Amino acid sequence: MNWYIKVLKQYADFSGRARRKEYWFFVLFNALFAIAAMIVDNVLGLAMQDVGYGPFYMNYALAMIVPGIAVVVRRLHDIGKSGWYFLLAFIPCVGGIILLVFALTPGDTYANEHGPDPKESEGNIFNLS
């Protein structure tokens, strides 16, 4: 949960690096909260008939667009790639697979052009300076 909160604190920070742990914990908790929002929409009867979600899910999804993109860009920085590689997501089928491989790739164990190795400062995950 701390990793999810860390990503939210770095809401629009597209610089620096994000470890695999930070990225995947954000993905996990983001999915859990999105599912919870859909359940709330359905329980309260606010879900649209054809799609199965409503305003709670839509507001949550909109709020998570910027931090989601930011953590992907920082994850790409961790493996020494430019954040512009995020645009691969718009290539049908292949782009998503390439980004998945990048997300699973271990980060550089040395300082790269985007900053020092984030594992070195793991002691305090809320060190945002």
Backbone atoms as SQL, in Angstrom:
CREATE TABLE atoms (id INTEGER PRIMARY KEY, chain TEXT, resi INTEGER, resn TEXT, atom TEXT, x REAL, y REAL, z REAL);
INSERT INTO atoms VALUES
  (1, 'A', 1, 'MET', 'N', 0.827, -1.195, 0.000),
  (2, 'A', 1, 'MET', 'CA', 0.000, 0.000, 0.000),
  (3, 'A', 1, 'MET', 'C', 0.868, 1.255, 0.000),
  (4, 'A', 2, 'ASN', 'N', 2.034, 1.192, 0.682),
  (5, 'A', 2, 'ASN', 'CA', 2.923, 2.353, 0.720),
  (6, 'A', 2, 'ASN', 'C', 3.397, 2.749, -0.676),
  (7, 'A', 3, 'TRP', 'N', 3.597, 1.761, -1.537),
  (8, 'A', 3, 'TRP', 'CA', 4.053, 2.055, -2.898),
  (9, 'A', 3, 'TRP', 'C', 2.959, 2.766, -3.682),
  (10, 'A', 4, 'TYR', 'N', 1.712, 2.400, -3.467),
  (11, 'A', 4, 'TYR', 'CA', 0.588, 3.059, -4.124),
  (12, 'A', 4, 'TYR', 'C', 0.512, 4.517, -3.680),
  (13, 'A', 5, 'ILE', 'N', 0.660, 4.735, -2.393),
  (14, 'A', 5, 'ILE', 'CA', 0.621, 6.097, -1.844),
  (15, 'A', 5, 'ILE', 'C', 1.798, 6.914, -2.369),
  (16, 'A', 6, 'LYS', 'N', 2.960, 6.277, -2.484),
  (17, 'A', 6, 'LYS', 'CA', 4.139, 6.970, -3.021),
  (18, 'A', 6, 'LYS', 'C', 3.870, 7.465, -4.437),
  (19, 'A', 7, 'VAL', 'N', 3.254, 6.625, -5.259),
  (20, 'A', 7, 'VAL', 'CA', 2.926, 7.036, -6.628),
  (21, 'A', 7, 'VAL', 'C', 1.944, 8.203, -6.604),
  (22, 'A', 8, 'LEU', 'N', 0.967, 8.173, -5.721),
  (23, 'A', 8, 'LEU', 'CA', -0.002, 9.273, -5.635),
  (24, 'A', 8, 'LEU', 'C', 0.664, 10.560, -5.162),
  (25, 'A', 9, 'LYS', 'N', 1.651, 10.445, -4.265),
  (26, 'A', 9, 'LYS', 'CA', 2.373, 11.644, -3.819),
  (27, 'A', 9, 'LYS', 'C', 3.207, 12.233, -4.946),
  (28, 'A', 10, 'GLN', 'N', 3.654, 11.391, -5.853),
  (29, 'A', 10, 'GLN', 'CA', 4.404, 11.860, -7.018),
  (30, 'A', 10, 'GLN', 'C', 3.450, 11.956, -8.211),
  (31, 'A', 11, 'TYR', 'N', 2.281, 12.508, -7.967),
  (32, 'A', 11, 'TYR', 'CA', 1.162, 12.525, -8.910),
  (33, 'A', 11, 'TYR', 'C', 1.568, 12.841, -10.345),
  (34, 'A', 12, 'ALA', 'N', 2.268, 13.931, -10.548),
  (35, 'A', 12, 'ALA', 'CA', 2.621, 14.346, -11.907),
  (36, 'A', 12, 'ALA', 'C', 4.129, 14.476, -12.067),
  (37, 'A', 13, 'ASP', 'N', 4.881, 13.636, -11.378),
  (38, 'A', 13, 'ASP', 'CA', 6.344, 13.664, -11.454),
  (39, 'A', 13, 'ASP', 'C', 6.795, 12.685, -12.532),
  (40, 'A', 14, 'PHE', 'N', 7.204, 13.219, -13.657),
  (41, 'A', 14, 'PHE', 'CA', 7.628, 12.393, -14.776),
  (42, 'A', 14, 'PHE', 'C', 9.149, 12.245, -14.830),
  (43, 'A', 15, 'SER', 'N', 9.834, 12.727, -13.807),
  (44, 'A', 15, 'SER', 'CA', 11.286, 12.601, -13.770),
  (45, 'A', 15, 'SER', 'C', 11.668, 11.585, -12.704),
  (46, 'A', 16, 'GLY', 'N', 12.861, 11.076, -12.807),
  (47, 'A', 16, 'GLY', 'CA', 13.321, 10.088, -11.850),
  (48, 'A', 16, 'GLY', 'C', 13.029, 8.676, -12.314),
  (49, 'A', 17, 'ARG', 'N', 13.126, 7.745, -11.375),
  (50, 'A', 17, 'ARG', 'CA', 12.999, 6.333, -11.708),
  (51, 'A', 17, 'ARG', 'C', 12.037, 5.641, -10.751),
  (52, 'A', 18, 'ALA', 'N', 11.372, 4.606, -11.233),
  (53, 'A', 18, 'ALA', 'CA', 10.456, 3.809, -10.413),
  (54, 'A', 18, 'ALA', 'C', 10.860, 2.343, -10.537),
  (55, 'A', 19, 'ARG', 'N', 11.069, 1.708, -9.407),
  (56, 'A', 19, 'ARG', 'CA', 11.413, 0.287, -9.383),
  (57, 'A', 19, 'ARG', 'C', 10.250, -0.558, -9.869),
  (58, 'A', 20, 'ARG', 'N', 10.550, -1.815, -10.190),
  (59, 'A', 20, 'ARG', 'CA', 9.482, -2.747, -10.568),
  (60, 'A', 20, 'ARG', 'C', 8.487, -2.889, -9.431),
  (61, 'A', 21, 'LYS', 'N', 8.989, -2.959, -8.207),
  (62, 'A', 21, 'LYS', 'CA', 8.121, -3.123, -7.034),
  (63, 'A', 21, 'LYS', 'C', 7.111, -1.977, -6.941),
  (64, 'A', 22, 'GLU', 'N', 7.593, -0.766, -7.097),
  (65, 'A', 22, 'GLU', 'CA', 6.709, 0.403, -7.041),
  (66, 'A', 22, 'GLU', 'C', 5.661, 0.326, -8.146),
  (67, 'A', 23, 'TYR', 'N', 6.074, 0.019, -9.356),
  (68, 'A', 23, 'TYR', 'CA', 5.159, -0.039, -10.488),
  (69, 'A', 23, 'TYR', 'C', 4.103, -1.121, -10.301),
  (70, 'A', 24, 'TRP', 'N', 4.538, -2.346, -9.970),
  (71, 'A', 24, 'TRP', 'CA', 3.591, -3.458, -9.893),
  (72, 'A', 24, 'TRP', 'C', 2.655, -3.364, -8.693),
  (73, 'A', 25, 'PHE', 'N', 3.131, -2.801, -7.566),
  (74, 'A', 25, 'PHE', 'CA', 2.215, -2.593, -6.447),
  (75, 'A', 25, 'PHE', 'C', 1.183, -1.525, -6.799),
  (76, 'A', 26, 'PHE', 'N', 1.590, -0.500, -7.555),
  (77, 'A', 26, 'PHE', 'CA', 0.618, 0.489, -8.009),
  (78, 'A', 26, 'PHE', 'C', -0.416, -0.171, -8.916),
  (79, 'A', 27, 'VAL', 'N', 0.036, -0.999, -9.840),
  (80, 'A', 27, 'VAL', 'CA', -0.883, -1.691, -10.749),
  (81, 'A', 27, 'VAL', 'C', -1.862, -2.560, -9.955),
  (82, 'A', 28, 'LEU', 'N', -1.357, -3.300, -8.973),
  (83, 'A', 28, 'LEU', 'CA', -2.205, -4.170, -8.161),
  (84, 'A', 28, 'LEU', 'C', -3.277, -3.382, -7.413),
  (85, 'A', 29, 'PHE', 'N', -2.861, -2.372, -6.651),
  (86, 'A', 29, 'PHE', 'CA', -3.830, -1.615, -5.855),
  (87, 'A', 29, 'PHE', 'C', -4.755, -0.785, -6.741),
  (88, 'A', 30, 'ASN', 'N', -4.257, -0.305, -7.863),
  (89, 'A', 30, 'ASN', 'CA', -5.109, 0.425, -8.790),
  (90, 'A', 30, 'ASN', 'C', -6.221, -0.482, -9.305),
  (91, 'A', 31, 'ALA', 'N', -5.888, -1.714, -9.661),
  (92, 'A', 31, 'ALA', 'CA', -6.904, -2.667, -10.130),
  (93, 'A', 31, 'ALA', 'C', -7.905, -2.987, -9.019),
  (94, 'A', 32, 'LEU', 'N', -7.418, -3.192, -7.806),
  (95, 'A', 32, 'LEU', 'CA', -8.311, -3.504, -6.679),
  (96, 'A', 32, 'LEU', 'C', -9.281, -2.357, -6.405),
  (97, 'A', 33, 'PHE', 'N', -8.770, -1.123, -6.411),
  (98, 'A', 33, 'PHE', 'CA', -9.640, 0.022, -6.154),
  (99, 'A', 33, 'PHE', 'C', -10.617, 0.255, -7.308),
  (100, 'A', 34, 'ALA', 'N', -10.195, -0.020, -8.527),
  (101, 'A', 34, 'ALA', 'CA', -11.097, 0.120, -9.671),
  (102, 'A', 34, 'ALA', 'C', -12.236, -0.898, -9.575),
  (103, 'A', 35, 'ILE', 'N', -11.909, -2.120, -9.207),
  (104, 'A', 35, 'ILE', 'CA', -12.940, -3.150, -9.030),
  (105, 'A', 35, 'ILE', 'C', -13.894, -2.760, -7.905),
  (106, 'A', 36, 'ALA', 'N', -13.326, -2.240, -6.806),
  (107, 'A', 36, 'ALA', 'CA', -14.167, -1.799, -5.686),
  (108, 'A', 36, 'ALA', 'C', -15.106, -0.680, -6.120),
  (109, 'A', 37, 'ALA', 'N', -14.627, 0.238, -6.948),
  (110, 'A', 37, 'ALA', 'CA', -15.476, 1.333, -7.439),
  (111, 'A', 37, 'ALA', 'C', -16.600, 0.793, -8.314),
  (112, 'A', 38, 'MET', 'N', -16.295, -0.223, -9.128),
  (113, 'A', 38, 'MET', 'CA', -17.344, -0.836, -9.951),
  (114, 'A', 38, 'MET', 'C', -18.392, -1.525, -9.082),
  (115, 'A', 39, 'ILE', 'N', -17.940, -2.190, -8.032),
  (116, 'A', 39, 'ILE', 'CA', -18.867, -2.866, -7.122),
  (117, 'A', 39, 'ILE', 'C', -19.777, -1.846, -6.443),
  (118, 'A', 40, 'VAL', 'N', -19.184, -0.735, -5.997),
  (119, 'A', 40, 'VAL', 'CA', -19.988, 0.320, -5.365),
  (120, 'A', 40, 'VAL', 'C', -21.024, 0.850, -6.348),
  (121, 'A', 41, 'ASP', 'N', -20.615, 1.073, -7.597),
  (122, 'A', 41, 'ASP', 'CA', -21.568, 1.533, -8.620),
  (123, 'A', 41, 'ASP', 'C', -22.725, 0.559, -8.782),
  (124, 'A', 42, 'ASN', 'N', -22.412, -0.731, -8.801),
  (125, 'A', 42, 'ASN', 'CA', -23.458, -1.740, -8.992),
  (126, 'A', 42, 'ASN', 'C', -24.343, -1.890, -7.764),
  (127, 'A', 43, 'VAL', 'N', -23.756, -1.853, -6.575),
  (128, 'A', 43, 'VAL', 'CA', -24.539, -1.989, -5.339),
  (129, 'A', 43, 'VAL', 'C', -25.494, -0.814, -5.167),
  (130, 'A', 44, 'LEU', 'N', -25.029, 0.376, -5.511),
  (131, 'A', 44, 'LEU', 'CA', -25.871, 1.564, -5.371),
  (132, 'A', 44, 'LEU', 'C', -26.823, 1.752, -6.550),
  (133, 'A', 45, 'GLY', 'N', -26.726, 0.892, -7.542),
  (134, 'A', 45, 'GLY', 'CA', -27.606, 0.986, -8.702),
  (135, 'A', 45, 'GLY', 'C', -27.260, 2.126, -9.641),
  (136, 'A', 46, 'LEU', 'N', -26.020, 2.573, -9.590),
  (137, 'A', 46, 'LEU', 'CA', -25.599, 3.690, -10.434),
  (138, 'A', 46, 'LEU', 'C', -24.932, 3.238, -11.727),
  (139, 'A', 47, 'ALA', 'N', -24.701, 1.944, -11.845),
  (140, 'A', 47, 'ALA', 'CA', -24.005, 1.425, -13.025),
  (141, 'A', 47, 'ALA', 'C', -24.867, 1.539, -14.263),
  (142, 'A', 48, 'MET', 'N', -24.243, 1.875, -15.361),
  (143, 'A', 48, 'MET', 'CA', -24.959, 1.923, -16.639),
  (144, 'A', 48, 'MET', 'C', -25.234, 0.497, -17.100),
  (145, 'A', 49, 'GLN', 'N', -26.386, 0.279, -17.677),
  (146, 'A', 49, 'GLN', 'CA', -26.843, -1.064, -18.049),
  (147, 'A', 49, 'GLN', 'C', -25.855, -1.827, -18.920),
  (148, 'A', 50, 'ASP', 'N', -25.396, -1.233, -19.986),
  (149, 'A', 50, 'ASP', 'CA', -24.609, -1.959, -20.974),
  (150, 'A', 50, 'ASP', 'C', -23.140, -2.129, -20.601),
  (151, 'A', 51, 'VAL', 'N', -22.599, -1.276, -19.740),
  (152, 'A', 51, 'VAL', 'CA', -21.159, -1.321, -19.466),
  (153, 'A', 51, 'VAL', 'C', -20.801, -1.874, -18.089),
  (154, 'A', 52, 'GLY', 'N', -21.672, -1.782, -17.128),
  (155, 'A', 52, 'GLY', 'CA', -21.418, -2.365, -15.811),
  (156, 'A', 52, 'GLY', 'C', -20.675, -1.477, -14.836),
  (157, 'A', 53, 'TYR', 'N', -20.454, -0.233, -15.176),
  (158, 'A', 53, 'TYR', 'CA', -19.832, 0.689, -14.232),
  (159, 'A', 53, 'TYR', 'C', -20.544, 2.028, -14.320),
  (160, 'A', 54, 'GLY', 'N', -20.229, 2.887, -13.347),
  (161, 'A', 54, 'GLY', 'CA', -20.916, 4.171, -13.279),
  (162, 'A', 54, 'GLY', 'C', -19.990, 5.284, -12.850),
  (163, 'A', 55, 'PRO', 'N', -20.525, 6.284, -12.155),
  (164, 'A', 55, 'PRO', 'CA', -19.746, 7.484, -11.848),
  (165, 'A', 55, 'PRO', 'C', -18.576, 7.256, -10.883),
  (166, 'A', 56, 'PHE', 'N', -18.715, 6.347, -9.920),
  (167, 'A', 56, 'PHE', 'CA', -17.594, 6.115, -8.995),
  (168, 'A', 56, 'PHE', 'C', -16.377, 5.589, -9.756),
  (169, 'A', 57, 'TYR', 'N', -16.610, 4.604, -10.613),
  (170, 'A', 57, 'TYR', 'CA', -15.509, 4.046, -11.392),
  (171, 'A', 57, 'TYR', 'C', -14.956, 5.080, -12.370),
  (172, 'A', 58, 'MET', 'N', -15.814, 5.800, -13.048),
  (173, 'A', 58, 'MET', 'CA', -15.343, 6.778, -14.039),
  (174, 'A', 58, 'MET', 'C', -14.507, 7.871, -13.393),
  (175, 'A', 59, 'ASN', 'N', -14.947, 8.372, -12.236),
  (176, 'A', 59, 'ASN', 'CA', -14.172, 9.400, -11.536),
  (177, 'A', 59, 'ASN', 'C', -12.833, 8.855, -11.060),
  (178, 'A', 60, 'TYR', 'N', -12.836, 7.624, -10.540),
  (179, 'A', 60, 'TYR', 'CA', -11.576, 7.015, -10.109),
  (180, 'A', 60, 'TYR', 'C', -10.636, 6.839, -11.298),
  (181, 'A', 61, 'ALA', 'N', -11.144, 6.322, -12.402),
  (182, 'A', 61, 'ALA', 'CA', -10.308, 6.091, -13.585),
  (183, 'A', 61, 'ALA', 'C', -9.730, 7.405, -14.112),
  (184, 'A', 62, 'LEU', 'N', -10.532, 8.445, -14.150),
  (185, 'A', 62, 'LEU', 'CA', -10.031, 9.746, -14.597),
  (186, 'A', 62, 'LEU', 'C', -8.947, 10.288, -13.667),
  (187, 'A', 63, 'ALA', 'N', -9.140, 10.109, -12.365),
  (188, 'A', 63, 'ALA', 'CA', -8.161, 10.600, -11.396),
  (189, 'A', 63, 'ALA', 'C', -6.834, 9.842, -11.486),
  (190, 'A', 64, 'MET', 'N', -6.857, 8.612, -11.962),
  (191, 'A', 64, 'MET', 'CA', -5.637, 7.790, -12.011),
  (192, 'A', 64, 'MET', 'C', -4.887, 7.862, -13.344),
  (193, 'A', 65, 'ILE', 'N', -5.399, 8.622, -14.308),
  (194, 'A', 65, 'ILE', 'CA', -4.718, 8.695, -15.609),
  (195, 'A', 65, 'ILE', 'C', -3.326, 9.297, -15.470),
  (196, 'A', 66, 'VAL', 'N', -3.219, 10.466, -14.857),
  (197, 'A', 66, 'VAL', 'CA', -1.913, 11.136, -14.764),
  (198, 'A', 66, 'VAL', 'C', -0.930, 10.359, -13.895),
  (199, 'A', 67, 'PRO', 'N', -1.297, 9.908, -12.680),
  (200, 'A', 67, 'PRO', 'CA', -0.308, 9.140, -11.915),
  (201, 'A', 67, 'PRO', 'C', 0.054, 7.821, -12.594),
  (202, 'A', 68, 'GLY', 'N', -0.872, 7.229, -13.313),
  (203, 'A', 68, 'GLY', 'CA', -0.574, 5.993, -14.027),
  (204, 'A', 68, 'GLY', 'C', 0.446, 6.205, -15.125),
  (205, 'A', 69, 'ILE', 'N', 0.276, 7.264, -15.898),
  (206, 'A', 69, 'ILE', 'CA', 1.244, 7.567, -16.949),
  (207, 'A', 69, 'ILE', 'C', 2.585, 7.944, -16.338),
  (208, 'A', 70, 'ALA', 'N', 2.554, 8.708, -15.247),
  (209, 'A', 70, 'ALA', 'CA', 3.801, 9.133, -14.604),
  (210, 'A', 70, 'ALA', 'C', 4.604, 7.940, -14.107),
  (211, 'A', 71, 'VAL', 'N', 3.961, 6.960, -13.490),
  (212, 'A', 71, 'VAL', 'CA', 4.701, 5.812, -12.979),
  (213, 'A', 71, 'VAL', 'C', 5.234, 4.948, -14.123),
  (214, 'A', 72, 'VAL', 'N', 4.521, 4.879, -15.237),
  (215, 'A', 72, 'VAL', 'CA', 5.028, 4.142, -16.402),
  (216, 'A', 72, 'VAL', 'C', 6.272, 4.839, -16.958),
  (217, 'A', 73, 'VAL', 'N', 6.222, 6.156, -17.047),
  (218, 'A', 73, 'VAL', 'CA', 7.382, 6.909, -17.543),
  (219, 'A', 73, 'VAL', 'C', 8.575, 6.715, -16.615),
  (220, 'A', 74, 'ARG', 'N', 8.354, 6.802, -15.308),
  (221, 'A', 74, 'ARG', 'CA', 9.464, 6.586, -14.363),
  (222, 'A', 74, 'ARG', 'C', 9.980, 5.157, -14.435),
  (223, 'A', 75, 'ARG', 'N', 9.091, 4.194, -14.689),
  (224, 'A', 75, 'ARG', 'CA', 9.519, 2.794, -14.852),
  (225, 'A', 75, 'ARG', 'C', 10.397, 2.645, -16.090),
  (226, 'A', 76, 'LEU', 'N', 10.007, 3.313, -17.175),
  (227, 'A', 76, 'LEU', 'CA', 10.830, 3.296, -18.381),
  (228, 'A', 76, 'LEU', 'C', 12.188, 3.938, -18.120),
  (229, 'A', 77, 'HIS', 'N', 12.212, 5.006, -17.338),
  (230, 'A', 77, 'HIS', 'CA', 13.475, 5.637, -16.982),
  (231, 'A', 77, 'HIS', 'C', 14.373, 4.677, -16.207),
  (232, 'A', 78, 'ASP', 'N', 13.785, 3.821, -15.394),
  (233, 'A', 78, 'ASP', 'CA', 14.573, 2.891, -14.579),
  (234, 'A', 78, 'ASP', 'C', 15.350, 1.901, -15.437),
  (235, 'A', 79, 'ILE', 'N', 14.840, 1.606, -16.618),
  (236, 'A', 79, 'ILE', 'CA', 15.562, 0.669, -17.492),
  (237, 'A', 79, 'ILE', 'C', 16.350, 1.412, -18.565),
  (238, 'A', 80, 'GLY', 'N', 16.480, 2.734, -18.404),
  (239, 'A', 80, 'GLY', 'CA', 17.296, 3.526, -19.314),
  (240, 'A', 80, 'GLY', 'C', 16.601, 3.941, -20.594),
  (241, 'A', 81, 'LYS', 'N', 15.284, 3.847, -20.642),
  (242, 'A', 81, 'LYS', 'CA', 14.515, 4.236, -21.834),
  (243, 'A', 81, 'LYS', 'C', 13.908, 5.618, -21.631),
  (244, 'A', 82, 'SER', 'N', 13.618, 6.262, -22.730),
  (245, 'A', 82, 'SER', 'CA', 12.952, 7.551, -22.693),
  (246, 'A', 82, 'SER', 'C', 11.474, 7.333, -22.344),
  (247, 'A', 83, 'GLY', 'N', 10.882, 8.321, -21.704),
  (248, 'A', 83, 'GLY', 'CA', 9.458, 8.250, -21.388),
  (249, 'A', 83, 'GLY', 'C', 8.582, 8.239, -22.626),
  (250, 'A', 84, 'TRP', 'N', 9.124, 8.677, -23.746),
  (251, 'A', 84, 'TRP', 'CA', 8.357, 8.688, -24.985),
  (252, 'A', 84, 'TRP', 'C', 8.043, 7.283, -25.468),
  (253, 'A', 85, 'TYR', 'N', 8.738, 6.274, -24.953),
  (254, 'A', 85, 'TYR', 'CA', 8.418, 4.890, -25.296),
  (255, 'A', 85, 'TYR', 'C', 6.996, 4.532, -24.858),
  (256, 'A', 86, 'PHE', 'N', 6.420, 5.327, -23.970),
  (257, 'A', 86, 'PHE', 'CA', 5.039, 5.102, -23.545),
  (258, 'A', 86, 'PHE', 'C', 4.089, 5.121, -24.741),
  (259, 'A', 87, 'LEU', 'N', 4.444, 5.863, -25.769),
  (260, 'A', 87, 'LEU', 'CA', 3.591, 5.962, -26.951),
  (261, 'A', 87, 'LEU', 'C', 3.462, 4.633, -27.690),
  (262, 'A', 88, 'LEU', 'N', 4.318, 3.664, -27.354),
  (263, 'A', 88, 'LEU', 'CA', 4.168, 2.327, -27.926),
  (264, 'A', 88, 'LEU', 'C', 2.815, 1.721, -27.570),
  (265, 'A', 89, 'ALA', 'N', 2.222, 2.191, -26.509),
  (266, 'A', 89, 'ALA', 'CA', 0.919, 1.675, -26.075),
  (267, 'A', 89, 'ALA', 'C', -0.154, 1.870, -27.146),
  (268, 'A', 90, 'PHE', 'N', 0.060, 2.799, -28.049),
  (269, 'A', 90, 'PHE', 'CA', -0.931, 3.076, -29.083),
  (270, 'A', 90, 'PHE', 'C', -0.777, 2.189, -30.316),
  (271, 'A', 91, 'ILE', 'N', 0.230, 1.321, -30.327),
  (272, 'A', 91, 'ILE', 'CA', 0.379, 0.353, -31.412),
  (273, 'A', 91, 'ILE', 'C', -0.436, -0.878, -31.015),
  (274, 'A', 92, 'PRO', 'N', -1.452, -1.223, -31.775),
  (275, 'A', 92, 'PRO', 'CA', -2.308, -2.355, -31.401),
  (276, 'A', 92, 'PRO', 'C', -1.513, -3.644, -31.203),
  (277, 'A', 93, 'CYS', 'N', -1.852, -4.386, -30.173),
  (278, 'A', 93, 'CYS', 'CA', -1.289, -5.694, -29.815),
  (279, 'A', 93, 'CYS', 'C', 0.190, -5.633, -29.460),
  (280, 'A', 94, 'VAL', 'N', 1.028, -5.286, -30.395),
  (281, 'A', 94, 'VAL', 'CA', 2.476, -5.340, -30.205),
  (282, 'A', 94, 'VAL', 'C', 2.955, -4.330, -29.165),
  (283, 'A', 95, 'GLY', 'N', 2.402, -3.116, -29.177),
  (284, 'A', 95, 'GLY', 'CA', 2.835, -2.069, -28.257),
  (285, 'A', 95, 'GLY', 'C', 2.659, -2.450, -26.808),
  (286, 'A', 96, 'GLY', 'N', 1.517, -3.039, -26.473),
  (287, 'A', 96, 'GLY', 'CA', 1.264, -3.472, -25.102),
  (288, 'A', 96, 'GLY', 'C', 2.218, -4.566, -24.660),
  (289, 'A', 97, 'ILE', 'N', 2.538, -5.470, -25.568),
  (290, 'A', 97, 'ILE', 'CA', 3.461, -6.565, -25.242),
  (291, 'A', 97, 'ILE', 'C', 4.860, -6.004, -24.992),
  (292, 'A', 98, 'ILE', 'N', 5.294, -5.062, -25.822),
  (293, 'A', 98, 'ILE', 'CA', 6.615, -4.457, -25.635),
  (294, 'A', 98, 'ILE', 'C', 6.676, -3.729, -24.295),
  (295, 'A', 99, 'LEU', 'N', 5.637, -2.966, -23.952),
  (296, 'A', 99, 'LEU', 'CA', 5.620, -2.262, -22.669),
  (297, 'A', 99, 'LEU', 'C', 5.584, -3.236, -21.493),
  (298, 'A', 100, 'LEU', 'N', 4.898, -4.364, -21.650),
  (299, 'A', 100, 'LEU', 'CA', 4.893, -5.379, -20.600),
  (300, 'A', 100, 'LEU', 'C', 6.299, -5.923, -20.384),
  (301, 'A', 101, 'VAL', 'N', 7.008, -6.200, -21.465),
  (302, 'A', 101, 'VAL', 'CA', 8.389, -6.681, -21.351),
  (303, 'A', 101, 'VAL', 'C', 9.262, -5.634, -20.660),
  (304, 'A', 102, 'PHE', 'N', 9.085, -4.355, -21.039),
  (305, 'A', 102, 'PHE', 'CA', 9.845, -3.288, -20.384),
  (306, 'A', 102, 'PHE', 'C', 9.518, -3.209, -18.896),
  (307, 'A', 103, 'ALA', 'N', 8.248, -3.381, -18.534),
  (308, 'A', 103, 'ALA', 'CA', 7.837, -3.302, -17.130),
  (309, 'A', 103, 'ALA', 'C', 8.412, -4.461, -16.318),
  (310, 'A', 104, 'LEU', 'N', 8.637, -5.592, -16.966),
  (311, 'A', 104, 'LEU', 'CA', 9.189, -6.767, -16.279),
  (312, 'A', 104, 'LEU', 'C', 10.712, -6.780, -16.245),
  (313, 'A', 105, 'THR', 'N', 11.344, -5.939, -17.042),
  (314, 'A', 105, 'THR', 'CA', 12.798, -5.896, -17.129),
  (315, 'A', 105, 'THR', 'C', 13.387, -5.276, -15.866),
  (316, 'A', 106, 'PRO', 'N', 14.429, -5.895, -15.297),
  (317, 'A', 106, 'PRO', 'CA', 15.082, -5.292, -14.121),
  (318, 'A', 106, 'PRO', 'C', 15.684, -3.928, -14.465),
  (319, 'A', 107, 'GLY', 'N', 15.656, -3.023, -13.519),
  (320, 'A', 107, 'GLY', 'CA', 16.201, -1.687, -13.728),
  (321, 'A', 107, 'GLY', 'C', 17.717, -1.690, -13.728),
  (322, 'A', 108, 'ASP', 'N', 18.275, -0.593, -14.216),
  (323, 'A', 108, 'ASP', 'CA', 19.721, -0.434, -14.202),
  (324, 'A', 108, 'ASP', 'C', 20.215, -0.412, -12.759),
  (325, 'A', 109, 'THR', 'N', 21.287, -1.109, -12.485),
  (326, 'A', 109, 'THR', 'CA', 21.815, -1.172, -11.115),
  (327, 'A', 109, 'THR', 'C', 22.804, -0.053, -10.848),
  (328, 'A', 110, 'TYR', 'N', 22.852, 0.901, -11.714),
  (329, 'A', 110, 'TYR', 'CA', 23.764, 2.032, -11.586),
  (330, 'A', 110, 'TYR', 'C', 22.976, 3.302, -11.898),
  (331, 'A', 111, 'ALA', 'N', 23.566, 4.426, -11.583),
  (332, 'A', 111, 'ALA', 'CA', 22.907, 5.688, -11.905),
  (333, 'A', 111, 'ALA', 'C', 22.891, 5.858, -13.419),
  (334, 'A', 112, 'ASN', 'N', 21.741, 6.181, -13.963),
  (335, 'A', 112, 'ASN', 'CA', 21.654, 6.467, -15.397),
  (336, 'A', 112, 'ASN', 'C', 21.273, 7.932, -15.575),
  (337, 'A', 113, 'GLU', 'N', 20.984, 8.333, -16.796),
  (338, 'A', 113, 'GLU', 'CA', 20.695, 9.741, -17.079),
  (339, 'A', 113, 'GLU', 'C', 19.448, 10.259, -16.379),
  (340, 'A', 114, 'HIS', 'N', 18.631, 9.346, -15.833),
  (341, 'A', 114, 'HIS', 'CA', 17.382, 9.746, -15.177),
  (342, 'A', 114, 'HIS', 'C', 17.489, 9.769, -13.657),
  (343, 'A', 115, 'GLY', 'N', 18.649, 9.411, -13.118),
  (344, 'A', 115, 'GLY', 'CA', 18.838, 9.475, -11.681),
  (345, 'A', 115, 'GLY', 'C', 19.552, 8.261, -11.130),
  (346, 'A', 116, 'PRO', 'N', 19.746, 8.253, -9.818),
  (347, 'A', 116, 'PRO', 'CA', 20.433, 7.128, -9.173),
  (348, 'A', 116, 'PRO', 'C', 19.527, 5.899, -9.092),
  (349, 'A', 117, 'ASP', 'N', 20.130, 4.771, -8.810),
  (350, 'A', 117, 'ASP', 'CA', 19.385, 3.522, -8.648),
  (351, 'A', 117, 'ASP', 'C', 18.412, 3.671, -7.481),
  (352, 'A', 118, 'PRO', 'N', 17.103, 3.509, -7.700),
  (353, 'A', 118, 'PRO', 'CA', 16.136, 3.690, -6.606),
  (354, 'A', 118, 'PRO', 'C', 16.263, 2.637, -5.503),
  (355, 'A', 119, 'LYS', 'N', 16.881, 1.509, -5.777),
  (356, 'A', 119, 'LYS', 'CA', 17.056, 0.494, -4.738),
  (357, 'A', 119, 'LYS', 'C', 18.035, 0.958, -3.667),
  (358, 'A', 120, 'GLU', 'N', 18.943, 1.879, -4.012),
  (359, 'A', 120, 'GLU', 'CA', 19.918, 2.371, -3.052),
  (360, 'A', 120, 'GLU', 'C', 19.255, 3.163, -1.935),
  (361, 'A', 121, 'SER', 'N', 18.170, 3.868, -2.247),
  (362, 'A', 121, 'SER', 'CA', 17.478, 4.677, -1.232),
  (363, 'A', 121, 'SER', 'C', 16.205, 4.002, -0.759),
  (364, 'A', 122, 'GLU', 'N', 16.183, 2.665, -0.770),
  (365, 'A', 122, 'GLU', 'CA', 14.971, 1.915, -0.408),
  (366, 'A', 122, 'GLU', 'C', 14.586, 2.069, 1.052),
  (367, 'A', 123, 'GLY', 'N', 15.508, 2.435, 1.908),
  (368, 'A', 123, 'GLY', 'CA', 15.214, 2.538, 3.334),
  (369, 'A', 123, 'GLY', 'C', 14.007, 3.394, 3.637),
  (370, 'A', 124, 'ASN', 'N', 13.845, 4.499, 2.923),
  (371, 'A', 124, 'ASN', 'CA', 12.707, 5.381, 3.141),
  (372, 'A', 124, 'ASN', 'C', 11.997, 5.587, 1.802),
  (373, 'A', 125, 'ILE', 'N', 10.907, 4.865, 1.567),
  (374, 'A', 125, 'ILE', 'CA', 10.241, 4.962, 0.273),
  (375, 'A', 125, 'ILE', 'C', 9.504, 6.283, 0.106),
  (376, 'A', 126, 'PHE', 'N', 9.378, 7.058, 1.176),
  (377, 'A', 126, 'PHE', 'CA', 8.695, 8.340, 1.060),
  (378, 'A', 126, 'PHE', 'C', 9.685, 9.490, 0.902),
  (379, 'A', 127, 'ASN', 'N', 10.951, 9.181, 0.660),
  (380, 'A', 127, 'ASN', 'CA', 11.950, 10.206, 0.393),
  (381, 'A', 127, 'ASN', 'C', 11.747, 10.706, -1.027),
  (382, 'A', 128, 'LEU', 'N', 11.081, 11.817, -1.193),
  (383, 'A', 128, 'LEU', 'CA', 10.729, 12.318, -2.515),
  (384, 'A', 128, 'LEU', 'C', 11.625, 13.455, -2.970),
  (385, 'A', 129, 'SER', 'N', 12.696, 13.710, -2.270),
  (386, 'A', 129, 'SER', 'CA', 13.577, 14.832, -2.663),
  (387, 'A', 129, 'SER', 'C', 14.561, 14.421, -3.719);
